[in-house]
Amino acid sequence: MGLEQLGLMFAIAGGAIASFMGGVGSAIGLGIVGRSASGVLSEDPDKFGKIFLLAVLPSTQGFYGFIIAIIVILKLNLLGGTPLIPTTIQGLQILFAALPCAIACFTSGIHQGKVCAAGVEMAAKQPDAAMRAVIFGVMVETYAVLGLVISFLIIYIGIKI
């Protein structure tokens, strides 16, 4: 790879980091809430419907990181035709623009898992409170969505190649 493709490397790294960190945050969050959900279901399998949404809520951050990776791929025209080769500066811009989504999704995925695990434990004692617990999980989700939106806007609209 020559220096002329350094920008492409940086840009692809940005998409990869967003996808990776979103996925890792989701996996950790899902692991946290999954342990709580499994414990509750081992005692009362009928609560599955009440806690399912809480158990899967942290998975969304992985999708957000994946979306940013797809946006980078589309921005660079890597799926067909002639790829756009960004300058080194443009590649670094894309890399840094992907970081809000990467960091927000990683962090919120973990914390959403903790909030949802507490919600699962609450729903075990008060099954009618499960939907109220979902609201707390969604509040954490808001910051992953904001990271996704800002990364999208900067990459797709703000950076010209």
Residue, then its C-alpha position, 0 to 999 in steps of 0.5 A: m500500500g502506497l502513501e496515496q492509499l493512507g487516507l483509505m486505510f484511515a477511513i476504513a479503520g474508522g468504520a471498523i472501529a465503530s462496528f467493533m466497539g458497538g459490537v463489543g459494548s452490546a456483547i458485554g451489555l447482553g452478557i450482563v443482562g443475560r445472566s440476570a434474565s437466566g437467573v429469573l427464568s430458572e425460577d419462573p419461566d413464565k416471566f420470559g415475555k415480561i423480561f425479553l425486551l429488557a434482555v435484548l435492548p443492549s443489542t442495538q448498539g452493535f447495529y448502530g456501529f454496523i450502520i456507521a461502517i456501512i455508511v463509510i463503505l458507501k461513502l467510499n463507493l467500495l461496493g461497486g464501481t470505482p472506489l473513492i480514495p480519500t486524502t490522508i486528511q479526509g481519511l483521518q476526518i472519517l476516522f475521527a467522525a466515526l468515534p462518537c458512535a464507537i465510543a457512545c455505543f461501547t459505553s452505553g451498551i455496557h451501562q444499558g446492560k447494567v440498567c436492564a439487569a436491574g430492570v430484570e431483577m425488578a420485574a422478577k419481584q414486580p412483573d407489572a413494572a417491567m415496562r417501566a424498567v424498559i424506559f430506564g434502559v431506553m434513556v441510556e440508549t439515547y446517547a448511543v443514538l446521538g453518537l450514531v446521528i452525529s457520526f452519520l451527519i459528519i461522515y455522510i454530509g460533512i466530509k467531501i471526497 
